[in-house]
Amino acid sequence: MRVEFISESFAAYCLPSRAPLTGVQPGTVVFDPYTDLAAARDLLPKHGDLWDALRDDYWAALMNCKDLPNPLEA
């Protein structure tokens, strides 16, 4: 998962390891593998509106039954 805060100019880094990313656009945060949405919210709490939008999009996609695989076609 990658987030680009285009109006920010901080050096790009990974979370939660805080490892710097060279050659990546400033204002970029790349989450370490297996970071989930709840962890992202905890790591960057001031962006609650972003996490809320991602949560809503996730659940909307999950609840759209026509996009779910048919277990009988496994």
N, CA and C atoms as a LAMMPS dump frame, in Angstrom:
ITEM: TIMESTEP
0
ITEM: NUMBER OF ATOMS
222
ITEM: BOX BOUNDS ff ff ff
-5.0000000000000000e+02 5.0000000000000000e+02
-5.0000000000000000e+02 5.0000000000000000e+02
-5.0000000000000000e+02 5.0000000000000000e+02
ITEM: ATOMS id mol type element x y z
1 1 1 N 0.852 -1.164 0
2 1 2 C 0 0 0
3 1 3 C 0.903 1.233 0
4 2 1 N 0.543 2.165 -0.826
5 2 2 C 1.353 3.368 -1.016
6 2 3 C 0.437 4.581 -0.996
7 3 1 N 0.875 5.614 -0.301
8 3 2 C 0.112 6.857 -0.233
9 3 3 C 1.04 7.997 -0.632
10 4 1 N 0.548 8.857 -1.502
11 4 2 C 1.313 10.03 -1.908
12 4 3 C 0.56 11.279 -1.479
13 5 1 N 1.173 12.034 -0.585
14 5 2 C 0.626 13.31 -0.152
15 5 3 C 1.294 14.376 -1.01
16 6 1 N 0.695 14.688 -2.161
17 6 2 C 1.359 15.525 -3.159
18 6 3 C 1.627 16.949 -2.681
19 7 1 N 0.907 17.397 -1.685
20 7 2 C 1.16 18.752 -1.178
21 7 3 C 2.236 18.769 -0.096
22 8 1 N 2.767 17.607 0.25
23 8 2 C 3.804 17.509 1.284
24 8 3 C 5.177 17.386 0.626
25 9 1 N 6.215 17.792 1.361
26 9 2 C 7.562 17.723 0.795
27 9 3 C 8.525 16.908 1.656
28 10 1 N 8.012 16.116 2.607
29 10 2 C 8.912 15.311 3.444
30 10 3 C 9.539 14.198 2.616
31 11 1 N 10.696 13.732 3.066
32 11 2 C 11.387 12.649 2.375
33 11 3 C 10.557 11.371 2.467
34 12 1 N 10.485 10.652 1.384
35 12 2 C 9.701 9.419 1.328
36 12 3 C 10.274 8.382 2.285
37 13 1 N 9.371 7.593 2.883
38 13 2 C 9.806 6.561 3.817
39 13 3 C 8.768 5.454 3.919
40 14 1 N 9.18 4.338 4.552
41 14 2 C 8.294 3.212 4.828
42 14 3 C 7.767 3.334 6.25
43 15 1 N 6.578 2.781 6.471
44 15 2 C 6.017 2.702 7.816
45 15 3 C 5.645 1.254 8.098
46 16 1 N 5.78 0.737 9.28
47 16 2 C 6.246 1.414 10.476
48 16 3 C 7.751 1.383 10.673
49 17 1 N 8.495 0.789 9.754
50 17 2 C 9.952 0.676 9.939
51 17 3 C 10.683 2.011 9.868
52 18 1 N 10.068 3.012 9.238
53 18 2 C 10.671 4.34 9.031
54 18 3 C 11.922 4.288 8.159
55 19 1 N 12.045 3.247 7.349
56 19 2 C 13.177 3.138 6.429
57 19 3 C 13.015 4.183 5.33
58 20 1 N 14.087 4.936 5.042
59 20 2 C 13.995 5.95 3.981
60 20 3 C 13.896 5.295 2.604
61 21 1 N 13.226 5.988 1.686
62 21 2 C 13.094 5.524 0.308
63 21 3 C 13.817 6.522 -0.589
64 22 1 N 14.833 6.069 -1.254
65 22 2 C 15.561 6.961 -2.16
66 22 3 C 14.958 6.869 -3.551
67 23 1 N 14.979 7.971 -4.26
68 23 2 C 14.474 7.994 -5.622
69 23 3 C 12.959 7.935 -5.722
70 24 1 N 12.264 8.209 -4.636
71 24 2 C 10.803 8.18 -4.621
72 24 3 C 10.305 9.597 -4.377
73 25 1 N 9.193 9.944 -4.996
74 25 2 C 8.636 11.289 -4.892
75 25 3 C 8.47 11.694 -3.425
76 26 1 N 8.931 12.902 -3.072
77 26 2 C 8.702 13.393 -1.709
78 26 3 C 7.212 13.389 -1.37
79 27 1 N 6.918 13.167 -0.105
80 27 2 C 5.531 13.103 0.328
81 27 3 C 4.923 11.717 0.211
82 28 1 N 5.756 10.722 -0.109
83 28 2 C 5.277 9.355 -0.29
84 28 3 C 5.527 8.527 0.965
85 29 1 N 4.529 7.742 1.321
86 29 2 C 4.649 6.771 2.411
87 29 3 C 4.291 5.409 1.831
88 30 1 N 5.181 4.45 2.007
89 30 2 C 4.937 3.08 1.581
90 30 3 C 4.853 2.236 2.846
91 31 1 N 3.768 1.506 2.991
92 31 2 C 3.596 0.688 4.18
93 31 3 C 4.32 -0.634 4.009
94 32 1 N 4.944 -1.076 5.092
95 32 2 C 5.631 -2.359 5.088
96 32 3 C 4.619 -3.47 4.788
97 33 1 N 5.096 -4.613 4.281
98 33 2 C 4.184 -5.72 3.967
99 33 3 C 3.303 -6.089 5.163
100 34 1 N 2.097 -6.456 4.861
101 34 2 C 1.11 -6.936 5.832
102 34 3 C 0.556 -5.847 6.749
103 35 1 N 0.766 -4.585 6.416
104 35 2 C 0.136 -3.509 7.17
105 35 3 C -1.323 -3.45 6.75
106 36 1 N -2.229 -3.456 7.712
107 36 2 C -3.644 -3.388 7.366
108 36 3 C -4.173 -1.97 7.581
109 37 1 N -5.425 -1.775 7.234
110 37 2 C -6.019 -0.438 7.299
111 37 3 C -6.039 0.1 8.723
112 38 1 N -6.316 -0.756 9.701
113 38 2 C -6.329 -0.3 11.094
114 38 3 C -4.944 0.173 11.524
115 39 1 N -3.911 -0.545 11.109
116 39 2 C -2.547 -0.138 11.438
117 39 3 C -2.188 1.171 10.731
118 40 1 N -2.597 1.316 9.481
119 40 2 C -2.338 2.56 8.748
120 40 3 C -3.001 3.736 9.459
121 41 1 N -4.222 3.53 9.916
122 41 2 C -4.938 4.577 10.652
123 41 3 C -4.184 4.95 11.931
124 42 1 N -3.656 3.957 12.632
125 42 2 C -2.888 4.225 13.848
126 42 3 C -1.583 4.96 13.553
127 43 1 N -0.952 4.62 12.427
128 43 2 C 0.335 5.222 12.077
129 43 3 C 0.203 6.656 11.561
130 44 1 N -0.895 6.96 10.882
131 44 2 C -1.117 8.297 10.33
132 44 3 C -2.525 8.765 10.705
133 45 1 N -2.766 9.017 11.986
134 45 2 C -4.127 9.317 12.438
135 45 3 C -4.702 10.629 11.931
136 46 1 N -3.869 11.574 11.537
137 46 2 C -4.421 12.86 11.09
138 46 3 C -5.099 12.766 9.724
139 47 1 N -4.994 11.628 9.08
140 47 2 C -5.616 11.416 7.772
141 47 3 C -6.835 10.505 7.879
142 48 1 N -7.618 10.692 8.931
143 48 2 C -8.798 9.868 9.164
144 48 3 C -9.774 9.881 8.009
145 49 1 N -9.896 11.019 7.327
146 49 2 C -10.822 11.092 6.192
147 49 3 C -10.393 10.153 5.065
148 50 1 N -9.097 10.014 4.849
149 50 2 C -8.586 9.086 3.835
150 50 3 C -8.896 7.649 4.228
151 51 1 N -8.623 7.288 5.468
152 51 2 C -8.861 5.919 5.924
153 51 3 C -10.347 5.592 5.901
154 52 1 N -11.194 6.574 6.239
155 52 2 C -12.642 6.353 6.182
156 52 3 C -13.097 6.083 4.749
157 53 1 N -12.566 6.848 3.807
158 53 2 C -12.932 6.657 2.395
159 53 3 C -12.47 5.286 1.895
160 54 1 N -11.257 4.884 2.262
161 54 2 C -10.762 3.566 1.857
162 54 3 C -11.602 2.451 2.466
163 55 1 N -11.966 2.597 3.734
164 55 2 C -12.815 1.596 4.388
165 55 3 C -14.158 1.491 3.675
166 56 1 N -14.759 2.645 3.371
167 56 2 C -16.06 2.638 2.698
168 56 3 C -15.972 1.997 1.322
169 57 1 N -14.918 2.309 0.562
170 57 2 C -14.725 1.702 -0.756
171 57 3 C -14.529 0.189 -0.648
172 58 1 N -13.761 -0.227 0.343
173 58 2 C -13.512 -1.655 0.543
174 58 3 C -14.815 -2.401 0.804
175 59 1 N -15.61 -1.894 1.734
176 59 2 C -16.859 -2.578 2.073
177 59 3 C -17.866 -2.513 0.934
178 60 1 N -17.895 -1.43 0.195
179 60 2 C -18.802 -1.338 -0.952
180 60 3 C -18.438 -2.393 -1.992
181 61 1 N -17.144 -2.567 -2.242
182 61 2 C -16.703 -3.58 -3.206
183 61 3 C -16.985 -4.983 -2.682
184 62 1 N -16.768 -5.202 -1.404
185 62 2 C -16.995 -6.516 -0.823
186 62 3 C -18.469 -6.898 -0.837
187 63 1 N -19.326 -5.932 -0.624
188 63 2 C -20.755 -6.208 -0.57
189 63 3 C -21.41 -6.287 -1.952
190 64 1 N -20.672 -5.967 -2.994
191 64 2 C -21.19 -6.075 -4.349
192 64 3 C -21.066 -7.536 -4.778
193 65 1 N -22.115 -8.291 -4.571
194 65 2 C -22.097 -9.746 -4.745
195 65 3 C -21.713 -10.204 -6.151
196 66 1 N -22.019 -9.413 -7.154
197 66 2 C -21.705 -9.864 -8.51
198 66 3 C -20.202 -9.942 -8.745
199 67 1 N -19.39 -9.263 -7.919
200 67 2 C -17.942 -9.308 -8.07
201 67 3 C -17.294 -10.418 -7.255
202 68 1 N -18.06 -11.08 -6.387
203 68 2 C -17.511 -12.136 -5.565
204 68 3 C -17.462 -13.438 -6.357
205 69 1 N -16.44 -14.26 -6.11
206 69 2 C -16.356 -15.531 -6.832
207 69 3 C -17.496 -16.47 -6.419
208 70 1 N -17.942 -17.266 -7.349
209 70 2 C -18.976 -18.251 -7.084
210 70 3 C -18.312 -19.493 -6.513
211 71 1 N -18.655 -19.887 -5.263
212 71 2 C -17.996 -21.051 -4.658
213 71 3 C -18.281 -22.351 -5.406
214 72 1 N -19.335 -22.369 -6.207
215 72 2 C -19.653 -23.581 -6.97
216 72 3 C -18.796 -23.723 -8.22
217 73 1 N -18.06 -22.66 -8.571
218 73 2 C -17.214 -22.679 -9.763
219 73 3 C -15.747 -22.812 -9.399
220 74 1 N -15.438 -23.367 -8.264
221 74 2 C -14.056 -23.462 -7.779
222 74 3 C -13.218 -24.413 -8.558
